[in-house]
């Protein structure tokens, strides 16, 4: 007989690697003057402030 597994059981397995995933959207202006959007999923470490983490990420990428 098959084991009955709920969705909560499946989701609860990866509690060790808990991260806050956010979608980060950047906009740039092309040479023709139109706006281009690019998005990226970023994992913020647990205990880290999201705003400060993104600020540090943007400063390091310049």
DSSP file (Angstrom, degrees, kcal/mol; ACC not computed):
  #  RESIDUE AA STRUCTURE BP1 BP2  ACC     N-H-->O    O-->H-N    N-H-->O    O-->H-N    TCO  KAPPA ALPHA  PHI   PSI    X-CA   Y-CA   Z-CA
    1    1 A X              0   0    0      0, 0.0     2,-0.1     0, 0.0     0, 0.0   0.000 360.0 360.0 360.0 137.0    0.0    0.0    0.0
    2    2 A X        -     0   0    0      1,-0.1     2,-0.3     0, 0.0     0, 0.0  -0.374 360.0-109.9 -74.1 147.1    1.4    3.4   -0.9
    3    3 A X        -     0   0    0     -2,-0.1     2,-0.7     1,-0.1    -1,-0.1  -0.579  28.5-127.4 -75.3 134.8    2.3    5.9    1.7
    4    4 A X        -     0   0    0     -2,-0.3     2,-0.5     0, 0.0    -1,-0.1  -0.758  31.6-176.8 -87.2 118.5    0.0    8.9    1.9
    5    5 A X        -     0   0    0     -2,-0.7     2,-0.1     4,-0.0    -2,-0.0  -0.963  11.4-149.4-120.0 128.4    2.0   12.1    1.7
    6    6 A X     >  -     0   0    0     -2,-0.5     4,-1.6     1,-0.1     3,-0.2  -0.439  28.9-110.6 -90.0 167.2    0.5   15.5    2.0
    7    7 A X  H  > S+     0   0    0      1,-0.2     4,-2.3     2,-0.2     5,-0.2   0.876 119.2  58.3 -63.3 -37.0    1.7   18.6    0.3
    8    8 A X  H  > S+     0   0    0      1,-0.2     4,-2.1     2,-0.2    -1,-0.2   0.852 103.1  53.0 -61.2 -35.4    2.8   19.9    3.7
    9    9 A X  H  4 S+     0   0    0     -3,-0.2     4,-0.4     2,-0.2    -1,-0.2   0.896 109.8  48.1 -65.9 -40.2    5.0   16.9    4.2
   10   10 A X  H >< S+     0   0    0     -4,-1.6     3,-0.8     1,-0.2     4,-0.3   0.908 114.6  44.9 -67.3 -41.7    6.7   17.6    0.8
   11   11 A X  H >< S+     0   0    0     -4,-2.3     3,-0.8     1,-0.2    -1,-0.2   0.861 106.9  60.1 -71.1 -35.5    7.3   21.3    1.6
   12   12 A X  G >< S+     0   0    0     -4,-2.1     3,-0.7     1,-0.2    -1,-0.2   0.520  83.8  82.1 -73.2  -6.0    8.5   20.7    5.1
   13   13 A X  G <  S+     0   0    0     -3,-0.8     2,-0.5    -4,-0.4     3,-0.4   0.865  86.9  52.3 -69.6 -36.6   11.5   18.6    4.1
   14   14 A X  G <   +     0   0    0     -3,-0.8    -1,-0.2    -4,-0.3     3,-0.2  -0.271  63.7 126.3-100.1  48.1   13.9   21.4    3.2
   15   15 A X    X   +     0   0    0     -3,-0.7     3,-0.7    -2,-0.5    -1,-0.2   0.721  64.5  68.1 -74.6 -20.3   13.6   23.5    6.5
   16   16 A X  T 3  S+     0   0    0     -3,-0.4     2,-0.9     1,-0.3    -1,-0.2   0.922  99.7  46.3 -66.1 -44.6   17.4   23.4    6.9
   17   17 A X  T 3  S+     0   0    0     -3,-0.2     2,-0.5     2,-0.0    -1,-0.3  -0.402  78.9 167.6 -98.2  56.4   18.2   25.6    3.9
   18   18 A X    <   +     0   0    0     -2,-0.9    28,-0.5    -3,-0.7     2,-0.3  -0.590   4.9 161.9 -76.9 123.0   15.6   28.3    4.5
   19   19 A X        -     0   0    0     -2,-0.5     2,-0.7    26,-0.1    26,-0.2  -0.972  41.1-120.4-135.1 151.6   16.1   31.4    2.4
   20   20 A X  E     -A   44   0A   0     24,-2.0    24,-3.5    -2,-0.3     2,-0.5  -0.851  30.0-156.1 -89.6 118.6   13.9   34.3    1.5
   21   21 A X  E     +A   43   0A   0     -2,-0.7     2,-0.3    22,-0.2    22,-0.2  -0.845  15.8 178.9 -97.3 129.3   13.6   34.3   -2.3
   22   22 A X  E     -A   42   0A   0     20,-2.6    20,-2.8    -2,-0.5     2,-0.6  -0.914  29.5-124.0-126.8 155.6   12.7   37.6   -3.8
   23   23 A X  E     -A   41   0A   0     -2,-0.3     2,-0.6    18,-0.2    18,-0.2  -0.897  25.6-160.2-100.7 118.5   12.3   38.7   -7.4
   24   24 A X  E     -A   40   0A   0     16,-3.4    16,-1.7    -2,-0.6     2,-0.5  -0.885   5.2-165.9-104.6 120.1   14.6   41.6   -8.2
   25   25 A X  E     -A   39   0A   0     -2,-0.6     2,-0.3    14,-0.2    14,-0.2  -0.924   3.6-171.1-112.6 125.0   13.5   43.7  -11.3
   26   26 A X  E     -A   38   0A   0     12,-3.1    12,-2.5    -2,-0.5     2,-0.4  -0.866   6.8-154.6-111.3 147.0   16.0   46.1  -12.9
   27   27 A X  E     +A   37   0A   0     -2,-0.3     2,-0.3    10,-0.2    10,-0.2  -0.969  12.6 179.4-121.9 140.2   15.1   48.7  -15.5
   28   28 A X  E     -A   36   0A   0      8,-2.6     8,-3.2    -2,-0.4     2,-0.5  -0.958  26.8-124.1-133.9 153.9   17.5   50.1  -18.1
   29   29 A X  E     -A   35   0A   0     -2,-0.3     6,-0.2     6,-0.2     2,-0.0  -0.876  26.9-140.1-100.9 126.4   17.1   52.6  -20.9
   30   30 A X    >   -     0   0    0      4,-2.9     3,-1.7    -2,-0.5    -1,-0.0  -0.305  29.2-102.0 -77.8 165.6   18.2   51.4  -24.3
   31   31 A X  T 3  S+     0   0    0      1,-0.3    -1,-0.1     2,-0.1    -2,-0.0   0.778 123.4  57.9 -59.4 -26.1   20.1   53.6  -26.8
   32   32 A X  T 3  S-     0   0    0      2,-0.1    -1,-0.3     1,-0.0     3,-0.1   0.591 121.3-107.8 -80.3  -9.7   16.8   54.1  -28.7
   33   33 A X  S <  S+     0   0    0     -3,-1.7     2,-0.2     1,-0.3    -2,-0.1   0.443  77.1 126.1 100.4   0.9   15.1   55.5  -25.6
   34   34 A X        -     0   0    0      1,-0.0    -4,-2.9    -5,-0.0     2,-0.5  -0.494  60.7-112.7 -88.7 164.2   12.9   52.5  -24.7
   35   35 A X  E     -A   29   0A   0     -6,-0.2     2,-0.4    -2,-0.2    -6,-0.2  -0.822  25.9-164.0-100.7 133.1   12.8   50.9  -21.3
   36   36 A X  E     -A   28   0A   0     -8,-3.2    -8,-2.6    -2,-0.5     2,-0.4  -0.961   4.7-156.4-117.5 132.3   14.0   47.3  -20.9
   37   37 A X  E     -A   27   0A   0     -2,-0.4     2,-0.4   -10,-0.2   -10,-0.2  -0.872   9.3-176.0-108.1 139.6   13.2   45.3  -17.8
   38   38 A X  E     -A   26   0A   0    -12,-2.5   -12,-3.1    -2,-0.4     2,-0.3  -0.999   7.9-161.1-132.3 138.6   15.3   42.3  -16.5
   39   39 A X  E     -A   25   0A   0     -2,-0.4     2,-0.3   -14,-0.2   -14,-0.2  -0.846   8.5-178.7-121.6 157.9   14.3   40.2  -13.6
   40   40 A X  E     -A   24   0A   0    -16,-1.7   -16,-3.4    -2,-0.3     2,-0.6  -0.987  26.6-127.7-153.4 138.7   16.2   37.8  -11.4
   41   41 A X  E     -A   23   0A   0     -2,-0.3     2,-0.4   -18,-0.2   -18,-0.2  -0.826  31.6-169.7 -91.2 123.9   15.4   35.5   -8.4
   42   42 A X  E     -A   22   0A   0    -20,-2.8   -20,-2.6    -2,-0.6     2,-0.6  -0.948  16.8-140.9-119.5 133.3   17.7   36.2   -5.5
   43   43 A X  E     -A   21   0A   0     -2,-0.4     2,-0.5   -22,-0.2   -22,-0.2  -0.840  14.9-155.3 -93.5 117.8   18.1   34.2   -2.3
   44   44 A X  E     -A   20   0A   0    -24,-3.5   -24,-2.0    -2,-0.6     3,-0.1  -0.814  25.0-114.3 -92.7 126.9   18.5   36.4    0.7
   45   45 A X    >   -     0   0    0     -2,-0.5     3,-1.7   -26,-0.2   -26,-0.1  -0.206  39.7 -90.7 -60.5 151.2   20.3   34.5    3.6
   46   46 A X  T 3  S+     0   0    0    -28,-0.5    -1,-0.1     1,-0.3     3,-0.1  -0.381 112.6  21.2 -64.6 135.9   18.3   33.9    6.7
   47   47 A X  T 3  S+     0   0    0      1,-0.3     2,-0.3    -3,-0.1    -1,-0.3   0.330  96.2 119.8  88.7  -7.1   18.7   36.7    9.3
   48   48 A X    <   -     0   0    0     -3,-1.7     2,-0.3    -4,-0.0    -1,-0.3  -0.731  69.5-117.2 -92.7 138.6   19.8   39.2    6.7
   49   49 A X     >  -     0   0    0     -2,-0.3     4,-2.4     1,-0.1     5,-0.2  -0.600  19.3-140.9 -73.5 131.6   17.7   42.4    6.1
   50   50 A X  H  > S+     0   0    0     -2,-0.3     4,-2.3     1,-0.2     5,-0.2   0.919  98.1  48.2 -63.6 -45.9   16.4   42.3    2.5
   51   51 A X  H  > S+     0   0    0      1,-0.2     4,-2.2     2,-0.2    -1,-0.2   0.923 114.3  45.2 -63.5 -44.8   16.9   46.0    1.9
   52   52 A X  H  > S+     0   0    0      1,-0.2     4,-2.4     2,-0.2    -1,-0.2   0.882 111.6  53.2 -66.5 -37.5   20.5   46.1    3.2
   53   53 A X  H  X S+     0   0    0     -4,-2.4     4,-2.1     1,-0.2    -2,-0.2   0.916 110.9  46.1 -63.5 -42.8   21.3   42.9    1.3
   54   54 A X  H  X S+     0   0    0     -4,-2.3     4,-2.4     2,-0.2    -2,-0.2   0.887 111.0  52.5 -68.3 -38.6   20.1   44.4   -2.0
   55   55 A X  H  X S+     0   0    0     -4,-2.2     4,-2.2     2,-0.2    -2,-0.2   0.931 111.9  45.9 -60.8 -45.6   21.9   47.7   -1.3
   56   56 A X  H  X S+     0   0    0     -4,-2.4     4,-2.2     1,-0.2    -2,-0.2   0.878 111.7  52.4 -64.3 -37.5   25.2   45.8   -0.7
   57   57 A X  H  X S+     0   0    0     -4,-2.1     4,-1.3    -5,-0.2    -2,-0.2   0.901 111.1  46.4 -65.4 -41.6   24.6   43.7   -3.8
   58   58 A X  H  X S+     0   0    0     -4,-2.4     4,-0.6     2,-0.2    -2,-0.2   0.877 112.2  49.9 -69.9 -37.9   24.1   46.8   -6.0
   59   59 A X  H >< S+     0   0    0     -4,-2.2     3,-0.8     1,-0.2    -2,-0.2   0.901 111.3  49.6 -67.4 -40.2   27.1   48.6   -4.6
   60   60 A X  H 3< S+     0   0    0     -4,-2.2    -1,-0.2     1,-0.2    -2,-0.2   0.794 106.0  56.9 -69.7 -27.6   29.3   45.5   -5.2
   61   61 A X  H 3<        0   0    0     -4,-1.3    -1,-0.2     1,-0.2    -2,-0.2   0.626 360.0 360.0 -81.7 -11.3   28.1   45.1   -8.8
   62   62 A X    <<        0   0    0     -3,-0.8    -1,-0.2    -4,-0.6    -2,-0.1   0.468 360.0 360.0 -85.8 360.0   29.2   48.6   -9.9
